[in-house]
Amino acid sequence: MITLDSKRLAVLKQEVFEANLALPKAGLVKLTWGNVSVIDRELGVIVIKPSGVAYDVMRAEDMVVTDLDGKTLMEDALAPSSDLATHVILYREFPEIGAVVHTHSKWAVAWAQAKRDIPAYGTTHADAFYGQVPCTRELTVTEIAQDYEVETGNVIVETFKNRGLDPNAVPGVIVSSHGPFTWGKTAAKAVEHSLILDEVADMAFQSEQLEHDLTAIPGYLLDKHYYRKHGVDAYYGQK
């Protein structure tokens, strides 16, 4: 075991703990169907929720510390989330992100089970996601058998690379037949993206019930709403 900065680690654990508690509070998680992790690249650690621990008994000190390859660093630690390997891949391939969230939130999962991208129909979507939220291809039998969680991360990365998507501009994805992963600079921002993703998934579904021949939001309106909140010329909110 390596020596770690205990004060800095305590702050990270508290951040991850609070972010995980925010998921059921926001209605994004039932039972133990979700997890949040944070990476500290300077310290060389990932901190993630323990596997299968109920939210009402979980403590900040229960958060699991691993190295950047997902190897547990603390003696007597609880087992980390079973989705850890997916988080590791995302941190490795998307070097600007600082936190990852996975849930089985209802509306995002509905689109995942339909194996459909979530179209960008309106400005609520455009405020957070620069275009449609992609749905990955199905994993193969071999991929699932050999290393399911690793291959889940790989298929997310593959989707972004094949479509030329920027993970900073589209901070989320739905894995086919599975559910959503979101990310951000901080745990709070990654949770926010998870909440927005499920809301726009709901809105898109409802919109398609009202109008079957919907078209995507016009590009000029997408640009206006996305870039007024993001980038060097953003002006939304307080300075």
C-alpha positions as CSV (number, residue, x, y, z in Angstrom):
1,M,0.0,0.0,0.0
2,I,1.2,3.5,-0.8
3,T,1.2,6.5,1.5
4,L,-1.5,9.0,0.6
5,D,-2.4,12.6,1.7
6,S,-5.1,11.7,4.3
7,K,-6.6,15.2,4.4
8,R,-6.9,15.5,0.7
9,L,-8.3,12.0,0.5
10,A,-10.9,12.8,3.2
11,V,-12.1,15.7,1.0
12,L,-12.4,13.5,-2.0
13,K,-14.3,10.9,-0.1
14,Q,-16.7,13.5,1.2
15,E,-17.2,14.9,-2.3
16,V,-18.0,11.4,-3.7
17,F,-20.2,10.5,-0.8
18,E,-22.3,13.7,-1.2
19,A,-22.5,13.2,-5.0
20,N,-23.8,9.6,-4.5
21,L,-26.4,10.7,-2.0
22,A,-27.6,13.3,-4.5
23,L,-28.6,10.6,-7.0
24,P,-31.6,9.1,-5.0
25,K,-32.5,12.6,-3.8
26,A,-32.9,13.7,-7.4
27,G,-34.9,10.6,-8.2
28,L,-32.2,9.2,-10.5
29,V,-31.5,6.0,-8.5
30,K,-33.6,3.4,-6.8
31,L,-32.2,0.7,-4.5
32,T,-28.4,0.7,-5.2
33,W,-28.6,1.2,-9.0
34,G,-26.0,3.9,-9.4
35,N,-22.5,5.2,-8.6
36,V,-20.3,8.2,-8.8
37,S,-16.6,8.4,-8.9
38,V,-14.0,11.2,-8.9
39,I,-10.4,11.2,-10.2
40,D,-7.5,13.1,-8.7
41,R,-4.8,12.8,-11.4
42,E,-2.2,14.6,-9.4
43,L,-2.7,12.3,-6.4
44,G,-3.1,9.3,-8.7
45,V,-6.3,8.0,-7.3
46,I,-9.9,7.3,-8.1
47,V,-12.6,7.4,-5.4
48,I,-15.8,5.5,-6.0
49,K,-18.9,4.3,-4.2
50,P,-18.7,0.8,-2.7
51,S,-20.6,-2.0,-4.5
52,G,-24.1,-2.7,-3.4
53,V,-24.1,-0.6,-0.2
54,A,-27.5,1.0,0.5
55,Y,-27.5,4.8,0.5
56,D,-29.2,5.1,3.9
57,V,-26.3,3.3,5.6
58,M,-23.4,4.4,3.5
59,R,-20.7,6.7,5.1
60,A,-18.1,9.0,3.6
61,E,-15.4,6.7,5.0
62,D,-16.9,3.8,3.0
63,M,-15.9,5.3,-0.3
64,V,-13.3,3.1,-2.0
65,V,-9.8,4.5,-3.1
66,T,-8.1,2.9,-6.0
67,D,-5.1,3.8,-8.3
68,L,-5.7,5.0,-11.8
69,D,-5.9,1.3,-13.0
70,G,-8.7,0.5,-10.5
71,K,-6.5,-1.4,-8.0
72,T,-7.8,-0.8,-4.4
73,L,-5.2,1.0,-2.3
74,M,-6.6,0.9,1.2
75,E,-6.4,-2.1,3.5
76,D,-9.8,-3.5,4.7
77,A,-11.6,-1.4,2.0
78,L,-15.0,-2.4,0.8
79,A,-15.3,-3.8,-2.7
80,P,-15.6,-0.9,-5.2
81,S,-18.6,-0.5,-7.5
82,S,-18.7,-3.2,-10.2
83,D,-18.7,-0.4,-12.8
84,L,-15.2,0.8,-11.7
85,A,-13.5,-0.6,-14.8
86,T,-15.8,1.4,-17.0
87,H,-15.0,4.6,-15.1
88,V,-11.3,3.8,-15.4
89,I,-11.6,3.6,-19.2
90,L,-13.4,6.9,-19.4
91,Y,-10.8,8.6,-17.3
92,R,-8.0,7.2,-19.4
93,E,-9.6,8.1,-22.8
94,F,-11.3,11.4,-21.8
95,P,-8.4,13.1,-19.9
96,E,-10.3,16.4,-19.2
97,I,-13.1,14.9,-17.2
98,G,-12.9,14.8,-13.4
99,A,-16.0,12.7,-12.4
100,V,-18.2,10.0,-13.8
101,V,-21.8,9.1,-12.9
102,H,-23.7,5.9,-13.8
103,T,-27.4,5.4,-13.1
104,H,-30.4,3.4,-14.3
105,S,-32.7,6.4,-14.4
106,K,-36.0,5.6,-16.0
107,W,-36.2,7.9,-19.1
108,A,-32.6,7.5,-20.2
109,V,-32.9,3.7,-19.8
110,A,-36.0,3.7,-22.0
111,W,-34.0,5.2,-24.8
112,A,-31.2,2.7,-24.2
113,Q,-33.6,-0.2,-24.4
114,A,-35.0,1.3,-27.6
115,K,-31.4,1.5,-28.8
116,R,-31.9,5.1,-29.9
117,D,-29.9,8.3,-29.7
118,I,-31.7,11.0,-27.7
119,P,-32.4,13.7,-30.3
120,A,-31.8,17.4,-29.6
121,Y,-35.3,18.8,-30.0
122,G,-35.1,22.0,-27.9
123,T,-33.2,24.5,-25.9
124,T,-33.3,22.6,-22.6
125,H,-31.3,19.9,-24.3
126,A,-29.0,22.4,-26.1
127,D,-28.1,24.1,-22.8
128,A,-26.1,21.1,-21.7
129,F,-25.5,18.8,-24.7
130,Y,-24.2,20.0,-28.1
131,G,-26.4,17.8,-30.2
132,Q,-28.0,14.4,-29.7
133,V,-26.9,12.1,-26.9
134,P,-25.5,9.0,-28.6
135,C,-26.6,5.5,-27.9
136,T,-23.8,2.9,-28.3
137,R,-24.0,-0.2,-30.4
138,E,-24.8,-3.5,-28.6
139,L,-21.8,-5.3,-27.0
140,T,-21.0,-8.6,-28.6
141,V,-21.3,-12.0,-26.9
142,T,-17.5,-12.2,-26.8
143,E,-17.1,-8.7,-25.4
144,I,-19.6,-9.4,-22.6
145,A,-17.9,-12.7,-21.8
146,Q,-14.3,-11.6,-21.8
147,D,-14.6,-8.3,-19.7
148,Y,-18.0,-6.8,-19.6
149,E,-17.3,-3.5,-17.7
150,V,-14.0,-2.8,-19.6
151,E,-15.8,-3.4,-22.9
152,T,-18.6,-1.1,-21.8
153,G,-16.1,1.7,-21.4
154,N,-14.5,0.8,-24.7
155,V,-17.8,0.9,-26.6
156,I,-18.5,4.4,-25.2
157,V,-15.1,5.6,-26.3
158,E,-15.6,3.9,-29.7
159,T,-18.9,5.7,-30.1
160,F,-17.4,9.1,-29.5
161,K,-14.4,8.5,-31.8
162,N,-16.4,7.0,-34.6
163,R,-18.9,9.9,-34.6
164,G,-16.3,12.6,-34.0
165,L,-17.9,13.8,-30.8
166,D,-16.3,15.9,-28.1
167,P,-16.9,14.4,-24.7
168,N,-16.7,17.9,-23.2
169,A,-19.5,19.2,-25.4
170,V,-21.6,16.0,-25.1
171,P,-21.0,15.0,-21.5
172,G,-23.1,11.8,-21.5
173,V,-24.0,8.7,-23.4
174,I,-26.5,5.9,-23.2
175,V,-25.2,2.3,-23.5
176,S,-27.5,0.2,-25.6
177,S,-29.8,-2.0,-23.5
178,H,-28.1,-0.7,-20.4
179,G,-28.3,2.9,-19.3
180,P,-26.6,6.3,-19.0
181,F,-23.1,7.4,-18.1
182,T,-22.4,11.1,-17.6
183,W,-19.3,13.0,-16.7
184,G,-18.0,16.5,-15.8
185,K,-15.2,18.5,-14.3
186,T,-16.5,17.8,-10.8
187,A,-18.8,15.2,-9.2
188,A,-21.5,17.9,-8.7
189,K,-21.4,18.8,-12.4
190,A,-21.4,15.1,-13.5
191,V,-24.6,14.6,-11.3
192,E,-26.1,17.7,-12.9
193,H,-25.5,16.3,-16.3
194,S,-27.1,13.0,-15.2
195,L,-30.2,14.9,-14.1
196,I,-30.4,16.9,-17.3
197,L,-30.0,13.8,-19.4
198,D,-32.9,12.1,-17.8
199,E,-35.1,15.2,-18.1
200,V,-34.4,15.7,-21.8
201,A,-34.9,12.0,-22.4
202,D,-38.4,12.4,-20.9
203,M,-39.0,15.6,-22.9
204,A,-38.0,14.0,-26.1
205,F,-40.3,11.0,-25.5
206,Q,-43.2,13.3,-24.7
207,S,-42.5,15.5,-27.7
208,E,-42.6,12.5,-30.0
209,Q,-46.0,11.5,-28.7
210,L,-47.4,14.9,-29.6
211,E,-45.7,15.1,-33.0
212,H,-44.5,12.1,-34.9
213,D,-42.6,14.0,-37.5
214,L,-40.3,16.0,-35.3
215,T,-37.1,17.6,-36.6
216,A,-34.0,18.5,-34.5
217,I,-33.5,21.9,-33.1
218,P,-32.2,24.3,-35.8
219,G,-28.4,24.5,-35.7
220,Y,-28.4,28.3,-35.1
221,L,-30.6,27.9,-32.0
222,L,-28.5,24.9,-30.8
223,D,-25.4,27.1,-31.1
224,K,-27.0,30.0,-29.3
225,H,-28.1,28.1,-26.3
226,Y,-25.0,25.9,-26.0
227,Y,-22.5,28.7,-26.4
228,R,-24.2,31.2,-24.2
229,K,-23.4,28.8,-21.4
230,H,-20.1,27.3,-22.6
231,G,-16.9,28.5,-24.1
232,V,-14.9,31.8,-24.1
233,D,-17.9,34.0,-25.1
234,A,-20.4,32.5,-22.6
235,Y,-22.5,35.1,-20.8
236,Y,-25.1,33.1,-18.9
237,G,-25.0,33.5,-15.1
238,Q,-22.8,35.6,-12.9
239,K,-19.2,36.4,-13.5
